[in-house]
Amino acid sequence: MKLRVERVHITLGHRPVLRDVTLEATPGAVVGLIGPNGSGKSTVLRTIYRSLRPQRGVVRVDGDDVWSLSARSAARRTAAVLQDAGGGPTGVCVSDVVALGRTPHHGLLGRDGADDHQAVDEALDLCGIRHMAERDVTSLSGGERQRVLLARALAQQPRLLVLDELTNHLDIRARFELLDLIRSTGITTLAVLHDLDLAARLCDQLVALHAGEVVAAGAVLDVLTPGLLRDVFGVAATASRHADGVVRITYGAQPLSLDQVPQPTVG
Ligand SMILES: Nc1ncnc2c1ncn2[C@@H]1O[C@H](COP(=O)(O)OP(=O)(O)OP(=O)(O)O)[C@@H](O)[C@H]1O
């Protein structure tokens, strides 16, 4: 499944939030969307999972404009895991939440079939949460809930996954495990990640946003240059590939002062 975002422009509250954003994920690739707070990462994702229609430009999933598809057909292709706000009603168990991922596959009668049960079971197993299938979701920790939300997305059997800060509540081992799990599914993935070390470890390609514009895209080390880390993230840092093949970032002791960092022109 190929994703292509083409020259997407979004204005919110009279302010351009995305400006001519173009990016691509080739089939099976895991692409990291990085950028400082407010740079437009979540807004890009919203245009892909159809929560926000671009005023200009187009989002194509396997060549089709996502806004030309029915909501159901779009949901069969794309699953989103968004930042977990917590809360929600009590009395809903984990397997019920995961089963919601099957909704786009249901026929008119909306009944669960053998395929649905199998997809839910596989997703519970993949995410390591089968043992908590009967637990009330409101009783789970933040990290456990994030696994449930990923399981719901996988039960959807999408061909494109969009992830917004999936790893927020996860401890370091759980982060590695979950991201390795996502890689192992072979599903084309666009993931917003604040943790640049994690992004470097997980992703085949990175796309960097700054003030609503794509400022770099490509292989991890081509994007995470000292210049980009300084100008976009405001830190003195270098990224390099270590002998074990993992890219790691070494940060300076202090963030740079504002007069050392070029400010984006906005508006
Ligand atoms: N409904 C809205 N009206 C006005 N401005 C908005 C609206 N929604 C988002 N914005 C603004 O758009 C910009 C981009 O927001 P977005 O959530 O996409 O950023 P982000 O890169 O995901 O940020 P973060 O890393 O903090 O989650 C922000 O400046 C935000 O305040």
Ligand as a Chemical Component Dictionary entry (heavy atoms), coordinates in Angstrom:
data_LIG
# 
_chem_comp.id                   LIG 
_chem_comp.type                 NON-POLYMER 
_chem_comp.pdbx_formal_charge   0 
_chem_comp.three_letter_code    LIG 
# 
loop_
_chem_comp_atom.comp_id 
_chem_comp_atom.atom_id 
_chem_comp_atom.alt_atom_id 
_chem_comp_atom.type_symbol 
_chem_comp_atom.charge 
_chem_comp_atom.model_Cartn_x 
_chem_comp_atom.model_Cartn_y 
_chem_comp_atom.model_Cartn_z 
_chem_comp_atom.pdbx_ordinal 
LIG N1  N1  N 0 -8.641 23.877 15.178 1  
LIG C1  C1  C 0 -7.539 24.626 15.155 2  
LIG N2  N2  N 0 -7.615 25.978 15.032 3  
LIG C2  C2  C 0 -6.495 26.740 15.012 4  
LIG N3  N3  N 0 -5.240 26.234 15.053 5  
LIG C3  C3  C 0 -5.118 24.911 15.159 6  
LIG C4  C4  C 0 -6.234 24.023 15.222 7  
LIG N4  N4  N 0 -5.782 22.768 15.315 8  
LIG C5  C5  C 0 -4.436 22.852 15.339 9  
LIG N5  N5  N 0 -4.034 24.127 15.243 10 
LIG C6  C6  C 0 -2.655 24.630 15.242 11 
LIG O1  O1  O 0 -1.975 23.999 14.185 12 
LIG C7  C7  C 0 -0.604 23.840 14.523 13 
LIG C8  C8  C 0 -0.189 22.402 14.241 14 
LIG O2  O2  O 0 -0.848 21.559 15.181 15 
LIG P1  P1  P 0 -0.509 20.008 15.236 16 
LIG O3  O3  O 0 -1.339 19.437 16.332 17 
LIG O4  O4  O 0 -0.652 19.424 13.880 18 
LIG O5  O5  O 0 1.015  20.045 15.637 19 
LIG P2  P2  P 0 1.977  18.848 16.089 20 
LIG O6  O6  O 0 3.222  18.964 15.291 21 
LIG O7  O7  O 0 1.252  17.555 16.012 22 
LIG O8  O8  O 0 2.242  19.287 17.581 23 
LIG P3  P3  P 0 2.631  18.436 18.922 24 
LIG O9  O9  O 0 4.004  17.893 18.704 25 
LIG O10 O10 O 0 2.619  19.497 19.968 26 
LIG O11 O11 O 0 1.582  17.383 19.131 27 
LIG C9  C9  C 0 -0.462 24.250 15.979 28 
LIG O12 O12 O 0 0.087  25.545 16.023 29 
LIG C10 C10 C 0 -1.880 24.260 16.486 30 
LIG O13 O13 O 0 -2.058 25.229 17.507 31 
# 
loop_
_chem_comp_bond.comp_id 
_chem_comp_bond.atom_id_1 
_chem_comp_bond.atom_id_2 
_chem_comp_bond.value_order 
_chem_comp_bond.pdbx_ordinal 
LIG N1  C1  SING 1  
LIG C1  N2  SING 2  
LIG C1  C4  DOUB 3  
LIG N2  C2  DOUB 4  
LIG C2  N3  SING 5  
LIG N3  C3  DOUB 6  
LIG C3  C4  SING 7  
LIG C3  N5  SING 8  
LIG C4  N4  SING 9  
LIG N4  C5  DOUB 10 
LIG C5  N5  SING 11 
LIG N5  C6  SING 12 
LIG C6  O1  SING 13 
LIG C6  C10 SING 14 
LIG O1  C7  SING 15 
LIG C7  C8  SING 16 
LIG C7  C9  SING 17 
LIG C8  O2  SING 18 
LIG O2  P1  SING 19 
LIG P1  O3  DOUB 20 
LIG P1  O4  SING 21 
LIG P1  O5  SING 22 
LIG O5  P2  SING 23 
LIG P2  O6  DOUB 24 
LIG P2  O7  SING 25 
LIG P2  O8  SING 26 
LIG O8  P3  SING 27 
LIG P3  O9  DOUB 28 
LIG P3  O10 SING 29 
LIG P3  O11 SING 30 
LIG C9  O12 SING 31 
LIG C9  C10 SING 32 
LIG C10 O13 SING 33 
# 
